[in-house]
Every structure is written in structure tokens, then in C-alpha cells.
Amino acid sequence: MKKMFPKIKSGIGTLLVLLLCFGLLLVGGCSNQPPAEHPQQGQQQQLPQEPKTLFAYVGANLKEPLTDLAVAYEQKTGVKVEMTFQNSGALLNQVETAKKGDIYMPGGMPFVEQAQQKGFIDQVAGPIAYHTPIIVTPKDNPAQIASVEDLAKPGVKLVMPDKNATAIGKTVTRVFDKTGKTAEIENNLAASLESPAKVMAAIKMGQGNAGIVEYSNAFKEKDSITMVEIDPQINIIDEIPITSLVFANDKEQANDFLMFVKENGPAAFEKYGFNIKNS
């Protein structure tokens, strides 16, 4: 009986070795999964790239067409265009303070020229559309406004965009100068507001009996107000350009967006009532 124990022990040891080998085969050799690939020495693992973005400073009155264009550009290229909307003067102050961003699109050329003088502009494209000053009154036109000269009549309560902060305000002040009645018209100024849209809201609420807005603002509200066009002989129609900034991190991408807006912008602006011809 004692002679049998070594054989039993030997058999148990062999069995344990076989079981261990079988287990290793199940874990490694029998797996259907291919072995994990490890980067070779000196090779770097590529991380997914962050999506590209552009940042644009856009005039408040241009919000609707620019939003449409930004969405279309992202669908085409995958590049997201983030935007901030304000009057043109406030935007220029933001650019000057931040000294970063890719696109500056104010409401007219005077602000582009100011930005160029400060050395902020890289490229200019356009005009994409035109800013056309127009007079609006409440539906019944209580002050009987028929021309820009009528804004000088005693008793008129005029509401207009700020002449220093907005493109349309700057432009229409030059129109007043052409009438020779700037002092009388400005004497009737009841409120100077941040944007043409706010002027339109004020007229609709009865806070003035005449206002100056951009044609597109009046076009949207034509059923609830009266539009009085300014004589083309004295009216000043301003170009709406789009520009790229010298601060752009990717100037090639910024200028690609400029070309996209130059090509597709007129149709988008016309949809929202902007004039796309200088007439």
C-alpha cells in the first residue's frame, strides 16, 4: 500500500498541470478577440480632434440672415460659427478690448473703416446687401409725415437709432445734413435707441409719431405701420460688408467663411427684406 502513494501524487501533479494549461488556452489561445494593438515605441496615440469654430461679431440688425448663413456653413463644412449680436459701435469696442475673434460684420462701411484705421481688419468681402434708411410712422400717421423734411415740423416726436453707435443712425444723420434742417430735426428727437428694431417697437407702442429704421425692419411690420420712403435724391444707401479680423487663429478658415457669405449672403438677406441692389 505504501508503494502506491508516489504514483497517486504523480498523477495528481500531472492533472494540475493539464488543468492550468487548459485554463490558459481558454483565456488566451481560444479567444476570438484579436490581441490588443499597442503603439510601437516612438509612436503617439492620435486623439480625436476638437471641431473647428469661428467667432463672429455681428450687427444686431443682421441677426436673422447671419444665423441662417452660419447654420448652412456648419452643415457644409462642420465648422461652427459662434456669434455675438450688438450695435456696430458696441461690437467695435468689444473687438478693441478683447483683441480676438475671427469675423466682424457691422451694419455698414463707416464702422469697417474705423476698424481698418485701428488695424483690426484682415480681409473685406461684399457688399452682401445694403442698408436703406426709411421713415416709419404709426398706421394712421398722426403727424402727417410725407418726407424727411417733415421731421423738422414742430410737434414731431422722432425716435431713431443712436447716431454714434449704429450704422443706420450714422447714415441718416448725413441725410438730415443734406436737407439743411439737421438742427430742427434733432430738436424733435424724443429718443435715441440702441437698434432699429427697438425704434420699431417704440413706434408700435406709440412712443413716437415718426421713426427711422432700416428698410428690412419696416418690411417685416408693413401691415402694422406706415412706411415713408426718403427721396432717392437725398437718401444715402450704405453697403453691408463682411470682414475677417487680424486676430483670427485660422485665417484660411475665416476667409473661407467670408467667401461663403459673399456667395450665399444676398439670397439670405433678401429673404428678410434687405435690399441687395444699390437702388
DADANOR-V48926 format. One record per helix or strand of 2 or more residues. SS is the DSSP state (A for helix, B for strand). FROM is the first residue (numbers start at 1). LEN is the number of residues. If there is no record, write none. Layout:
<<SS & FROM & LEN> <SS & FROM & LEN>>
//
This chain:
<<A & 2 & 28> <B & 53 & 7> <A & 60 & 18> <B & 80 & 7> <A & 88 & 11> <B & 103 & 3> <A & 109 & 9> <B & 121 & 18> <A & 148 & 5> <B & 158 & 4> <A & 167 & 13> <A & 182 & 6> <B & 189 & 5> <A & 196 & 9> <B & 210 & 5> <A & 215 & 6> <B & 225 & 4> <B & 237 & 9> <A & 251 & 21>>
//
